[in-house]
Amino acid sequence: MPEQTTLDTFLDAARVDDAVFALRPDYRAVLIAVDGLEPGPSDEASEALLRAAEDTARSTLQRQTVEEVPHIAAWRDAYRAFGAKPQRTRNSLEALMRRAASGLPRVNRLTDLSNAISVLHFVPLGGEDLSKYVGAPRLIRATGSEPFEIMADGAPVTEHPDAGEVVWVDAGGVTCRRWNWRQGRRTQLTDNTSSALFILDALEPLDDDALLTAARELTSQLTRLGSNVQVGQRWLGASTMLSRGA
C-alpha cells in the first residue's frame, strides 16, 4: 500500500457492528495503518521501550494483583459478557502484563514496540500484516461459521469462533478471536512485515485522551522504522459509526 490515499481508504472502510456497541457502549478503538516499514531485529530503541514497560508492570503489580488493575478488570468483564472465561483466555494486555513482570519477549523491533506501548499505556494493542488483509477490518459478534487459521503441531488448522464471540474479521475470515485474545496465522506480523495494521482497544476507565496518547506514541515510534514511512489513523466509536450511518 504505497500511497497515503490507499491507507486512508482502507481505514475508512473499517467498521464496528452495532451488536458490539450494544455489548459495550464504552468501546472505542484507534486503527493505525502504516506502510514503508523497514523490517529489522530488536534494537536499542525497542530495548529501551521494553525495559520501561517491564518497570511499569513491576511497579503496578507491587500495588495490586493483575486482576485488580482497572484496565484489565474491564476487559475481563467484557469477556464474560460474551461467554468467554477470562481466567482461561486472557486479553492481550493481561497476558503481556503477566509476562512483563519477569521479562517481555524480544521478537523484532516492530513487535517489540507494539508490546511495550501496550503495557506502558495499559491498552490492548494488536499488530497485523496489512499486506495479508482481504478487504477492510470489521469487529463483529460471530455466527460461529467464520474460519480462523492457526498452526497446531506444525500443521495449519482451521477453527471457528463460538457463536456470539466478539471477533475481528476481514473478507477472508477471522483475524483475531475474542476481541484481542489470539491473532490468526494468515495476518500475523513476521520478520518481513513492511506494512502493518495496529488496533488499540479501549474500555472505561481508559479515557479518550489516554487512548490518543498511546496512539501518538505508537505513531512516533513507527515513523523511525523507515525513511519513507506513511501512516494513516482512524478513530472508531459508537458516535463515529452513528454519524457515518454504519
Order of alpha helices (4+ residues) and beta strands (2+ residues): alpha-beta-alpha-beta-alpha-alpha-alpha-alpha-beta-beta-beta-beta-beta-beta-beta-beta-alpha-beta-alpha
